[in-house]
Amino acid sequence: MQPYFYSFSEFIAMGKHGAFVWSCWAITVGAMLVFVLYSRRQRQALIKQLTIQQARQAQRSVNKTTSVTNKHSH
């Protein structure tokens, strides 16, 4: 069995298609990286939003309990 590429420079050149092959690789890896970073930011924003929402709901529960207790006290 013979290797397809005999040197690293032949591998990089990819039979004169290197520019196309490696640019496609770079675009793909770049898109995947952007997607991962975007997803992480969206996840962090969602967690922050849910934390705020949960705190507001907890505050409303405390306010309703206090309001009901005050109505019965009078």
Secondary structure as UniProt FT lines:
FT   HELIX           8..13
FT   TURN            14..17
FT   HELIX           18..73
//
